Amino acid sequence: MSRLLLLVVVVYIIGICVQLAPVVRASWDTVPASQLTADVLAHLPEASSWPVRVFDNLRNKTNGQP
């Protein structure tokens, strides 16, 4: 059971990293570290809700909505 929980946590963290990757990639060489940190922290709440968006997309596709 603990391994399953660990797997879920790891997938969740990887999903957050995937959501934040474009923000980091766009700002990596162009802004100071403090601004990069501020940008990442600003996008973190949206990135951490990725499972909700995936569930909503799956639910809409099964209902026949585009």
Phi, psi and omega per residue, in radians:
M1 nan -0.676 -3.135
S2 -1.183 -0.564 3.103
R3 -1.203 -0.633 3.091
L4 -1.141 -0.755 3.095
L5 -1.100 -0.723 3.100
L6 -1.089 -0.710 3.110
L7 -1.093 -0.751 3.125
V8 -1.097 -0.741 -3.140
V9 -1.145 -0.735 3.139
V10 -1.131 -0.751 3.109
V11 -1.102 -0.696 3.121
Y12 -1.092 -0.790 -3.138
I13 -1.162 -0.694 3.091
I14 -1.113 -0.674 3.093
G15 -1.088 -0.704 3.079
I16 -1.102 -0.751 3.127
C17 -1.097 -0.677 3.107
V18 -1.125 -0.692 3.128
Q19 -1.185 -0.574 -3.104
L20 -1.533 -0.213 -3.082
A21 -1.000 -0.771 3.129
P22 -1.089 -0.618 3.119
V23 -1.137 -0.781 -3.130
V24 -1.191 -0.739 -3.115
R25 -1.110 -0.679 -3.112
A26 -1.245 -0.505 -3.028
S27 -1.875 -0.060 -2.970
W28 -1.012 -0.851 -3.057
D29 -1.736 -0.090 -2.990
T30 -1.865 -0.362 -3.078
V31 -2.196 2.765 3.086
P32 -1.181 2.853 -3.097
A33 -1.051 -0.608 -3.138
S34 -1.159 -0.681 3.104
Q35 -1.228 -0.668 3.084
L36 -1.071 -0.762 3.097
T37 -1.088 -0.738 3.122
A38 -1.121 -0.699 3.114
D39 -1.134 -0.748 3.127
V40 -1.126 -0.770 3.131
L41 -1.155 -0.551 3.102
A42 -1.217 -0.585 -3.123
H43 -1.587 -0.120 -3.070
L44 -1.091 -0.750 3.125
P45 -1.072 -0.691 3.108
E46 -1.189 -0.685 -3.132
A47 -1.202 -0.577 -3.107
S48 -1.326 -0.172 3.109
S49 -1.728 0.379 -3.107
W50 -1.079 -0.592 3.122
P51 -1.115 -0.559 3.129
V52 -1.167 -0.757 3.123
R53 -1.130 -0.685 3.112
V54 -1.128 -0.768 3.122
F55 -1.084 -0.761 3.124
D56 -1.099 -0.722 3.109
N57 -1.114 -0.731 3.118
L58 -1.158 -0.697 -3.138
R59 -1.151 -0.720 3.127
N60 -1.164 -0.620 3.128
K61 -1.221 -0.601 3.135
T62 -1.323 -0.384 3.110
N63 -1.501 -0.051 3.125
G64 1.539 0.111 3.093
Q65 -1.524 2.578 -3.135
P66 -1.272 nan nan
